[in-house]
């Protein structure tokens, strides 16, 4: 598993209402705009003119404490000075939020409730007419004055049954014995989608009922697959209701958190989101932009994450415990199984730690008292000021704006021991008023902004093939679900186009290549089902030296203005230095071959680049799958290259492709014997397989490609998770 480095973002100022707002009202509490349209119009009888105004309400929470550590009270808006990008702003309001720490008397003991599992038939309950939502505030209003807002978010997709039970018990404990008079609690769950179980309330009995009604066992089957020596030997099948793009479980979890904090963004007060999960697995195929987008959304909405590892304090056995099958294989005896398991565990906690650190919260890890995590969020939210101003900069350009807040009297501020606030924010983005030039500029700026937009799902993979000692050809393939065009079709558009732009940088941050394409689509007479079945694929290529690189890719659907961002770091290895193992290229899995002349969605216009691409034979291009999701009726094409740098002629190789369920081999191809075909320039030997998938049962597999060089007594193998749909 690839290690994750926490990204420590700049503390940014909260933009609690990024929508346009009316002109600044007179000073005073509760005098925010009456609507979010951001426009006023007036008509003169004689002139017949119309005017419009648009401003952004910026809300900041400030924690101020004296030398004794007590909250400072009695300050008004006239005591504060606010600078945005060096320009002074007019403070519209400054409200003190006094939060009490007096605990509500413990709830009376009740008989333990019988937990409902997903296999049991629940008792008949009245069905809600509407779906619960977080009730919004008007910009500038303080709806929950002197209240502490906390959300308990149960991620059922990441927690096994025993961890779901522990999280439920911890929530009950907090509500019964640790809830204070200032606390308002909300409950959210995530399985197939986000469910707001309860909006903010201080009704402890209602909250307890909600927690007890959580379905233990819900959301199972979406766990992230690993393919290392710690993988359990199971035969679990892939469920039919999963689709090609929702198997990326980590991105789904982060996207769910992003959606949750956007719901909370309409509230001006500070919020704490207590996230119950059993870690969060990251790997090389995850969209790094999604993690950053989730953190940025939380900062804008003034939400701090308090992740709780529901596994508690784990004493990991070298070969795993009784909750899962033994890993099997030689890794049991070499110690690699134990090392892989420990590395996976630490990586899962590292992502939780990153979410907490980058948003101002704290993660509770390796502790069996899960209620302490909720208490930590409660403790951190002490009394504070809510300060708001309408920015003089009316541009909705998405740029970062620095903010400095100070006291008008420096001598007063010198008496404070703590004066904390966030130092900037990303301005809102507006699409509908852009002309063609603005649209082009906005697309280019999306590559540069530190606030990635992830409204469009993007899957991407990068491959490498050796051309010479110091040069490698890098195919880059992106895939976008065709359903992203559905909103444009539903809006009545007969056609649209998707703009694509990408930039490739080296480890020093120097741009080495960029990509640009606009893809037209006809929407007339198409159905949502047809769009969903035809994902959009785009490929590009680059020639690089060995080293570390980063890739940012942005896609925009021009009718709705939706934008998606994909960030990826990758390494081009130096295969020339490989001595112990047989050097091989990336392995490409595909179910599609197409005519190069018909591939309109490609950045490879240079004929020399096309001739260099090893995925092109004649005029036929092998189209990589990217998602590694196939169907039983398809043919699976496998392509890779083995390298024999010192050979003058072909040294025979033997290769096989096998499919594993856990450690159980479900299929293995006949051995492919290669006795000729060595390229004298690149010293590469191509290996090609064509395998029918009809004989395999639908499910999750690990695809393994094994290559053996009998002459040099060298071996190489490659593995990746694969999903086979009916």
N, C-alpha and C positions, 0 to 999 in steps of 0.2 A: 504493500500500500504506500502510495506517495505521501510524504509528510506534508503537513499543512503549516504554513507560517501565518501567524495572526497579523492582520493588517490594522495598525493603530491609526485610526482616522483622526483628523482634526476635530476637536469638539465644535459642533456647529450649532448655531442658534436655531431655535424651533420656529418653524413657520406653521402655526396651528391652522391658519386659513390661507391657503395659497390662492384660492379663487379671488377674482377681482372683487373689490368692495367699493361701496359708495364713498363720496368725499368725506373727509374727517369730520366727525360730529363734535359737538361741544364737549368739554371735559366732564367726566362723571361716570360712575359705574353703570353698566348696563346700557350704554348708549352706542353700542356697536351697530353695524349696518343691519337693516331690516331684512335684507336678502343678499344672495350671493351673485346676482347678475353683474354687479359691478358697473352698472350704467344708469345714468339719469338723463332724461331728455326734457327740453323745454322749447316751446314754440312761441315766438313773438308775433302778435297780430299783424304788424306792419312789415316785418322783415321775413317771417316765415323760416327762420333758421333753426338748426338743431345742434345741441352740443352734447358731448359725452365726456365722462371722466372715469378714470380707473385707478385705484390704489390698492396696495397690498397691506393687509393687517399682519404685523409681525408680533408674535407673543413670546416673551422670555420669562423664564422662572429663575429667580435669584434667591440664593440661600445666604442670609447674612446673620452672623453670630458675633457676640461680644467676646471679650477676653476670658469670660467665665464659661463660654460655650453655650450660652443661652441665646435664643432667637432675639434679634433686635426688632422692636415694635415702634409704631408711631411715625414711620416715614410716609411721605406723600409723593405724588408724581413730581412735584416741584423740587424735590431733593435730588432727583436723578438727572444725569446728562447722558444722552445716547448719541453715539457717532456711528454712522453706517458708511463704510468706504471713506472715512474721514469727514463726512458731512453731517452736521448736527441735525437730529430729528426731533419732532415735537412729540413728547410723551402724552399719550391720550388717557391712560389710566395706570394706576399702580395699586393693587389690592393685596392686603396681607391675608394669608391663609393660616389660621391658627389650628394646629392639629393636636388633639389630646392623645395621651398615652394610657388613659385609664381603661383597664380591661373590663369588658362586660362580664357580670357574674356568670360562672360556668353554667351551661345548660344542664338540666336534670338528666341523669343516666337513663338510657333506654335499652331495651333488649336489642342485641345485635341483629341487624337486618340480614335477611337472606339475600345474597348477591344474585343478581340476574345475569346469566351467561347468554351468549349469543345462540346457544343450542336450545335454550328454554323458551317456551312461549310466554311472553310478558302478559301481565294482567291487563285487562281492558282499561285504557285511560282515555279521557276525553281528548280528541284531537284539536290541536290549535288551529285556528282559522288562518292566522298569519305567522310567518317566520319571525322569530325574535331578532331584533337588530339593536345596535347601540344607538340610543336616542342622541341626535346631534345637538350642538349649541349654535346659536347665532354668533358670528364673529364679534368678539368684544364682550359677550355675556359671560358671567361667571355663574354657571348653573349649580355647581356643587361647591358652594363656598364653605370653607373650613372643613372639608372632607378629604379623606385619603382614598384615592382611586386605585384599586388593585384588581387585576384579572388573573384568574386561574385557568391556564390553557393546557388541556390534556391532549397530547399528541398520541392518539391510539395506534397510529401506524408504526411508531417506533418502539412501543412498549409491549413486551410479551405479557401474558395474562398475570403472572405473579407481580410484575412491576406495576401494571395497572391497578392491581389491588392495593399495593403499597402506597401509590399516589392517592388513591381514594381514602385510605385510612388517614394519611397525613393531612389531607384537606379537611376531613371531619374533625381531627384533633385541633387544628387551628381554629376552626369555626366555633367549636365548643368551648375552648379554654383560653384562646389568645386574641380573639377579635376585640377591638377597642371601639369606643363610642364614635370615633371619627372615621372608622373604616366603612367604605362602600365597596362591595365585592361584585364582580361579574364572573361568569363561567362560560368558557368556550371549549369546544372539542373539535378535533380534526380526525376524520377517518377517510371517507371518500371526498368530503368537502368540509368547509368550516361551518360549524353550527354554534350560534349564539344561544346557549341554553338559558342564560339569565342575564338581563341588563343590570347595571349597577343598582344595588339595593343594600340596605342594612338589616333586612328581615332575615335573621339568622335561621329561623325555622324553615323558611322557604329555601334558603341556600343549602341547608343540610338535606332537605328532600331532594334537591337537584343533584347533589353529589351522590346520594345513595341510589339514585335512578340511573347512574352511568352504567352502560352495558359493558360488563367485563368480558373481554374477548373481541370487542368490536375493533375493526380496522386491521385485523391480522392478514398476513399474506403479502404485505408490501415491503418486507424487510429487504435491505440492501444485500445483494449477493457479493461474496468474495470468492476469489479463486486461488488462494494461497494454501500453504500447508496446514492452516488452521481450519479449513473448510470441513464442515460436518459431512459424514457419509450418509446422505438421506436420498429419498426418491421423490421429493416433493414436486408436484406438478404445477405448471403455470396456469393460473385461472383465466378463463376465457374473457372475462370482462375487462382485463387490462388491455391497453392499447399501446401502439408503438412508442408514443411519447410520454406516457405516464409511468414507465418503468424506472425512470430516473428519480428514485425515491428522495434523495437528498434535496434536489432542486424543488420537488413538490413540497417538502417540509418547509424550506425557506420561503417559497412562494406563499404558502399558507400563513406564515408569520408576517410576511409583508402585507398581505390582505388584511390581517387582523389589526396591525398598527395603523393602516389607512382608515379603518373604521373608527379607531380611537382618535384619529387626528382632528376630528371636528370638535373635540373637547379641549378647552384652553388650559385646563389644569395639568399638573404632573400626573403621569400614569406609570404604574409598574406592572409588567406582564410576567407572571410566574409560569415558566414553561416546564411542564413535566414531560420528560423524554428519557429514553434509555440510550443516551448518546446520539451522535449524528455522524454517520460515516461519510467521509469525503474520499473521492478517488480521482484519477487523472481525467475522467470524462465529464466531471461535474462542471457546470458553468460558474466560473469564479465571479462573474458579474452579478449573479443572483445573490451571493452572500453580501457583496458590497451594496447592492440595491436594497436588500432587507435592512441592513444596518442604517443606511441613509434615510430610509422611510421611517425607521424608528426615531432617529434624531429629529427629523422634521416634525413628527407627530408628538415629540416630547415623551417618548416611551422608553423606559429602561428595561432591558431583559434581565430576568433573574432565573436562569436555567437551573433545574434540579435534576440530577442524574438519579432516576428512579430505581436504579440497580443498587443504590446504597454502597456500603463498604464491601467490596468484592475481594475475596481471597481466591485468586485464580489457580486452579489445579493445572499442572503441566499439560495434561491431555484433555482438559475440559472437565466439567462436572456432569451430573446425571441428567441435566436438563436438555442435553443434546447428544447426538451420536459421536462416537470417537472419530478423530480425523483420519486414522488409518495411514498406510504408506510408510515409507522410510523416514519421513519427518518425525515420527514418534520416537525414533531412536537417536536421531542426530541432534535433536533439540530445536529444529527449525519450526516445528508446530507450536511449541511454547513461545518462541520468540515472535512468530507471526501473530499469535493470539494477543500477546502483550502489546505489540505495536498497534494492532487494530483498536484495542481498548483505549490506549492513550490518544490515538488519533480522534476517536469518537468524542472523548472528553475535551480535546483541544478546540473543536469547533464550538462546543458549548461555552468554553472559556472566552473564545473570540467574540461571540455574540454579547456576552456580558460586559467584557472590558470595553468594547468599542461603543457601547451605548450608555455606559455609566452605571451598570448594574454589577452584580456579583453572582458567581456560579457556586452552587452547593454540590461538591463532588466528594465521593468516598465518605459519606456520612449516612448512617442508618436512620437518623431522626430527620426525615424529609421535611417536617413542619418547620424546621429551623430556616429553611430557604425562604419560606413565606414570611417568617418573622424578620429575616434580614431585610427584605423589601419594605416591611412595615417600619423597621427601625431607621432605615436610610431616608425615608420620606418624612422629614421633620418640617416644622413651620417654615414658610417661604413667602416671597412676594411674587405676584403675577404682574408683569409690566407689559404694556402694549403700546405700539406706535404704528402709524401709517407711513410706510416708506415713501420718501420723496422720489425714489427711482421707480417709475411706473413700468419699466420694461419687463416683460415676461420672457426673459432670455435664457433662463436656466443657469445663469452664471453664479459663482460663489461670491457672496458679499460678506466682508469682514465687519464685525460689530464690536464696539468698545463701550462699556457701561461703567460709569463712575459716579461718585457723589459730587454734587455741586460744591460742597465744602470739603476740600481734601483733609482738613484737620479732623473732621468727623469720621471719614473713612479710615484714617490712621488708627482709630480706636477699635476697629473691627479685627477679629481674629480670622474670620472667614467671610469672603465675598466672592461667591462662585456663580458663574453664569456661562453660557455657551457663546463661543467667540465668532460665530458666523452662521450663514445658512445658504442653501441653494434656492435661488429665486424660482418662482413658478415658470412653467413652460406653456406657451400658447401656440396652437397650430392653425386654427381656422382662418386667421387673418394674414397668413404668409402668402406672398407671391412666389413665382417660380425661383427668383434669386434668393429670397429668404429661405425657401425650402432647401435649396442646395447648400446654403451656408449652415442651416440647422443640422443637416445630415453630416456635414464635415465636422461641426462642433461636437456632435455626439461622440466622435472618436476621441475628443480631447477632454470633455467634461468628466469630473470625478464622480458624477452622479448617474450611473448607468440606468437606462430604462429597460425593463424586462416584460413589456406587455405582450410581446410575441415570443412564443417558444422557439428556440433554436437548438438543434443538435449539431455537433461538429466533431470531426476527427482529422488528425494530421498523421501522415505516413512518411516514411523515408526509404530511399533506394540509392545505393552507392553508384556514382558515376565515375569517380576517380578517387585517388588517395585523399584528396582534400575537398571533394565536392559531392553533394548529395542532391538528388531531385526530391522535392517535398510536395506531394499532392495534398491539397487542402479541400475538404468536401464538407459542405453545409447542407442541412436538411431542415425545412420549415413545414409544419403541417398545413395541408391545403385548407383546413377548416379556418385558418386565420383570414381567409378571404370571405368567409360567410357573412361577417358583419357588413362588409361593403355590398355584397349581393342583397342582403336583407334590406339595406337602405335604398335599394332601387337602382344602384349603379349597374350599367350594362357592361362596363369594362373597368379595369383598374391596372395598376402596375406596382411592382415592388422594387424599391431602390435598395441596392446592396453596396456597401462600402466596407473596406477592410484595410488594416495597416499591420505590417509585420515589422517588429523591432528586435534588435539584438540585445544582449545582456547589458550593454552600456546605454540603452535607450535610443539608439540611432535607428532611424527608419531605413529598412533595407528593401522594402517593396510595398506597394499598395495595390488595391483592387477596387474596381468600380463597375457596376452593371445596373441596368434598369430592365426589368422583365415585365412585359405586358401580359394581361390575362383577360379573356372574354368571360363574362359572368352571365350573360343572357342565356336563358334556357338551361342553366345548370342547377342542380339541386345540392342541398347541404350534404347529402350522402355521397354524391359524386365528388365534391370538394374534399371530404374527409378521407376518401380512398386514394387521393392523388397528392402526396406530399411534393413540395417544391425542392428540387435539388440544384445546387450550384457548386461548381468546382473551379479551383484555380491551382496554379503551380508556381514553385519557386526553386531556385538552385542556391543552396546554402552550404557553408562550411560547417564542420562539427562545432557544437556549442549550444548555449542556452538562448532561447528566443521566447517572445511573447506575441500573441496575436489577439487583436480586438476586431470584432466583426459586428457591423450594425445593419439591420434590415428595417425598412419602413414601408408600410402599406399606405399608399398615397391618398386613398379615398377617405379613410378614417383618421389617418395620421398616427396610427399605432406604430410603436418602435420596439424593436427587440435588440438586445446587446449580448454578445457572447465573448467572454474573455478566457484565454487559455495560455498557459505556459507549457513549453515542451522542450525536450532536449534532442538534438541530433547527435547520436553517439559516433565516436571514432572507431569504426569496426576494424581498421587496419591494425590497431593495437591489441585486438583480441587474440589471445594465445591458447587459452585452455579449452574454449568451446568453438564449435563451428559457427562462424559469423553468418547471420541471416538478416534480411531486411524486415520491415513491417510485414504483417500478414493481412491481406485484404480479403474480406468475405463479401460476397455479392450474389444477388439473384437477378441481375440485369446487365445486359450488354446492349450498347446502342451505337448507331452510326455517328461518327465524329461530325459529319457534315450537318447532322440534324440536332446536334447538341448546342442549342442557342443559349443555354444558361451557363456559359463558361467564360472565364477570363483568359483562357489560353488562346490568344489570337496569333501569337508569334509562332511561325511554322517551326522554328528551331526548338522552341519549347515543347511543341506538340511531338516532334520527332524524339525528344528526350524522354517523354513520359512513358515509363515501362508498362502502364496500364492500357496503352494503345498498341494494338497489333493490326497492321494494315490500316483500315479505316474503322475498325471496331474498338470501342472503348469499354473497358470493364468499369462499371459504376459501383463504387463501394457502398455498403449498406449503411454505415455510420452507426445506426441504432442496434445493429445485429439482431433484428427481429424478422423472422421469416415465417412462411406458411407451408403447410405440408405438401401442397401441390407444386411448389417451386423447385427449381434446380439450384443447388448451391455451388457457386464457383469459388474456389480458393486459389489465391495467387500469392507467391512469395519468391524471393531470390536467395540463393545461398552463394557465398563468396569463397573463392579459392585464390587468394592474392598471389601465391607463389607458384601456382600451377601453370604449365605451358600448354597442357591439353586437359581435357575433361577427366577429372577423377570421379569415379562412379559414386553416386549417392543413392540412398534408400529413404523414402519418406512415406508417412501415413497420416491420415486424419482420423481422429476418434472423437466420439461424443460421450461424456461422462455425466452421470447423475450422482453427485457426491463423488464417491470413489468407485462406483459401480459403472463398468463400461457398458454402454447401451449399443454402441456401434463402432466399428473400425473398418476403414477402407482397405482394399487390397493394397499391398506394398507397391509404391511407385518407384521403379528403378530408372535412374537417369544415368545414361552412359555417354551422352554427347550434348552439345549446345553451349559450351563455355564461350562467353563473349571475350575476345582477346583484349579489348580495351578496358572494360569495366571489371573483368574477371568474375562476372556474375553468371550463375547457372539458374535459369528460370524453372520453377516448379508449378504445375497447374493441375488442379483437381476439378472434376465435375461430378457432383454427388446428388442423386435424387433424395428428397426428404420425405417421400410418401411413406416409407417403411418405419419412420420414427414416430413415436407417440408425441402428442402435443405436451409441452412442458418446458421447464428450465433445464439447460444443459451447460456444461463446460466443454467448449470445443478446444481440442488440443492438436497441434501440428507437431509431429516429431520428425527430425531429419538426422540421418546417421551417415558419417563418412567412414567406410571400412578401412580405407587406405591410411588415413591420418589418425584413425581411432578417436574421432571427435564427434560430439553429439550436441544437438540443439533442440529445444522444444519451446513452444509458445502456447499460451492459454488465454481464453477470454470467455466471459459469460455469453450465452446465446439463448434466445427465446424462440420457441417454435409454436406458432398458433395453428389451430385446426384449419 
